Amino acid sequence: MQVSRWYFFKGTRMTIAVLWFDEKSNQLCCAADTRISRGISAATDNGPKILPVTVACFEEVSGRRIWLPTQAQSFGFAFSGSSLSAMSAYALATACTQNLNAAPGHKRPVSLAAVAGLFRTVAQHYIVDMSSRTGRCEPQNSFFFKAMVFGFCRVSRGFKAFVIEPSMAGGACQIGMDELPIAADLLHPMGSGAEDFTKLHASRDRRGEDPDPVRTLEEMLTNEIRHDVGGSIQVGVCGQNGFRVLPVLTFGNGVAQPTVSFLGWDVAAAGDVDGYEIGYNAISFD
């Protein structure tokens, strides 16, 4: 099992998120824990760390000031670090990606590199703004977060992934962006639990155990290896037709029907939605 260098920076206060390419299903897969920490305690065990990025393109109808939709696609976004700055950046960046317009005749699809570049710009806006407001006793990197933007790129006609990462240089915050290599058996973990994940995954490989990264993450959560990694498992997948977060199917506890959940929350609590049930094609770890 080949494992890429893991990306980690001082100041990441929570999370294990890992990205990999699944050759059997021909999909980019991402899994993360759902614990969001507040200092040394958990703020919630139902926090999102993997989110969809919707890209919607519109074309102006010549001379009519009307814009018609021309194409739509979706990518994945995963983060570690400050939830406040990461979710703020995600909200602003996806508001932009859902409102792309062009002059008549512009049919070119949007590249994943361009979308990742937009996220980098927005991330810098929030990280610099929030960091400038910290008090004297707060670390400079209090609002740092790291993110991966990934999916199937229609421009390059292949799976792509980019990592966005802040650093301090000469007393100023810089946001770097690098492309991650995509290959079978190549893992990209990030967050405070990245080193422990890498060690545990290598240990499982030596023991000949199930090589699925989700199994490694499941063992981390079951054995509570880190106090800042916990809750449930969240899974997102990117195929050639786009990205979606998968519902998780859980058996046991003496119930007649399995539990369908997102972020550890049983969707049965919501009931149906105008006649539709929540969840299909769920993933199970049992």
N, C-alpha and C positions, 0 to 999 in steps of 0.2 A: 504494500500500500504506500503510494507516494503522497506526501502531504506538503503543500506549499508553505512558504514562510507565513506565519500568522501575523496579522496586523493588530497592533495594540499600542495605545499611547497612555501615558500617565494621566489620570483624571477620569478614565472610564469607570463609572461607579457601579455598573450593573451589566448583566446580559451575557448570554452566549447566543450568537447567531452564526449559522454556518451555511455556506452556499456550495453546491456541487452539481455536476452534470451526471444525470442518470442515463447510461447508455441504453438500457433495456427499454425504457419508456420514451427515449429521445426528448427529455425534458430537463430544463434547469430547475433544480429544487432548492428550497431554502427552508430551514427550520430554526426556531428560536424558543427560548423559554418565555414565560409571560409575567415574570416578577419585575415590578418596577420598585426600586428602592428609594428610601428617603433617609439619607444618612446611613445608620446601621440597621434600620428597621425597614420592613416592606410597606410601601404605600398601597400596593394592590398586587394580587396574584393573577389578575385578569387583564393585564396590560398588553396592547398591540405593539409589535415590533416589526411586523411584516405587513406591508400595505400595497394596494394596487395603484398604479400610475396610469390614468386614462389619458390618451392622446386623441383629440378630436380636431380635424382639419376642415376648414370651410373655404369656399371659393366665391369671390364676388361675381355676381351676374352683371355683366358689362352695362353701365349706364343706368342701373336700376337701384343701386345702393341696397341690394339684397344679397345675403350670403347663404349659400346652400352647402350642406355637409358633403364632403367628397371622400373622406376616409376616416377610419377609427382603428386604433390599436391599443394595446395595453402592455405595460411592463411591470416589474416588481421593484419594491423599495424596502430595504431593511436597514435598521439603525441600531447603534449602541451609544451609550453616553447620556447626555442631557435630554430628557424627554421633552422638556419645554421648548428648547430651541429646535430640536429635530421635528417635532410635530408642527411647529410654526412654519418651518421651512417647507415641510411636506404640503401643508395647506396652501401656502402661497404658490409654490411651484406647480402643483396640480391644477390650481385655478388658472394658471397660465397655459398649461398643456391642453386644457379643455377649451381653449379659446384662441386657437391658431387660425389665422386667415391669410389668404394670399390673393394675388391678382389672377384674373381669368387665365386658364391654361397651365397653371402651376400644379402639376400632378405628382411631383416627386414625394415619396413617403419621407417621414421624419426619421432620421437615424437615431439610434440609441445613444451615440456619442453626443449628439446635440442636446438630447434630453438630459443626459448626465451633466453636461456643461451648464445647462440652466439650473439644475439642482445645486451645482457647485457655487454659482453666482448668488443664488438665494441663501444658501447656507452661510456664505461669507457675510452677507447682509445681517443675518440674525446673530451669528456668533460674535461679530465685531460690535454690534449694537448692544447686545446683552452683556458682553464682557466689559464694555465701557461703563456699565452701571453697577458693577460689583463693589462691595464695600472693601475697606482695607483688610479685613480679616478673611475675606473670601479668596480662594485660589483663582489665578488668572484663567484657568481652564474650567471653571465651574460650568460654563455653558458650551463646552466642546462636545461635539458628537461626531461620530463616524458613520458613514452610510455606504451601502452598495445599491446600485441601480443596475438592473439586469433584465434580460429577456431575449426574444428573437428579433433581430434587426432585419427589416425588409430591405434596407439599402445594401448591407453587406451580405445578406442572405445566409445568415448564420447566427448562432447564439453568441451574445456578448455580455460582458459584465464590467462595470467600472466601480472603483472604490474612491470615495471622497473623504479626505482626512485633514484635520487642522493641525497646525504646528506653530510654534513660536520661533521667529527668526529676527534677531536684532531688536527685540522688544515689541515686534509687531506680529499680529496673527496672519498666517498664510494658510490658504485652503488648497491643498494639492488634489489632483485627480489622476489616477492611473488605471490603465486597462488591466483586468485580471485574466490570466490564461484559463481557457476552458478545455478540459480534457477529462476523460474517464478516470476515476480514482484520485482526482486532484481536489482537495478540500480547501475552502477559504473560510476559516472561523475568525470571528472578531468579538471583542468585548472583554470584560473582566475575567470571564471563564474560558478564554481561548486557549491558554496554556494548559489548563487542567483537561479541557476537552481533547487537545492534541495528544497528551500523554495517555489518557484513558483509551482513546481510539486506537493508538498504537499497541497498547496492552491487549485490547480485545482482538486485534489482528494477530498478534503473536499466539494467542490462545485458540485461534481458529474459530472465533465466534462470529455471529452475524455482522457483516461489514457495513450494513446500512447505517449511515450517520445518525439517523433518527434513534436507533437502538442505543448508540453511545450517549446521546442527549437524554434519552429516557433513563439510562443508568445513573447519569449525573443527578437528575432530579430525584430519583428514587432513593439514592444514597445520601442526598443532601451534601454533596461534596463542597459546595460553597454556599454561604448564607445569602449572597446576593444573586444567586441563580436558583430559580424555583418556580412554583406554580404549575402550569401545564405546558404542553407542547403546541406551538403554532406552526403550521406548514403551509407554504405557498409554492405553486408550480407554474412554470412558463413553458408552454408548448409553442409550436409555430403559429397557432391561432391566438396567442395572447396569454395573459396571466390570470390566475385566480387563487384565492385562499381556500383551502379545502376544509370542510367540516371534519371533525374527529369523531369516530364511532367508538364508544366504550361499552364493553360487556361486563357482566358481573353484578355484585351487590344484591343478588337474588331477585332482580327485576325481570319481568317477562320480556320487555323490549329493551334493546340497547339504547344508550344515551347518545344523542347527537349534540355536539357542542362546538362552539367557537370560543377560543381563549378560556377554556375551562367552564364556560357558562352554558347550562342546559337550555337549548333553544325551545324546548317544550314550554318553558315559562312564558314565552311570547305568544303561544297559540299559533293559529294560522294567520296569514296575511292576505286578506281578501280572497280566501279560498286556496291559497298556496301554502304548502308546508315549507319550512326552512331546511335547506340542505339536501344534497344528492351526491352520489358518487363520492362517499366519504372515505377517509383513510382510517384504518384500524391498526393499533399496535399490539393487539392480543394474538 
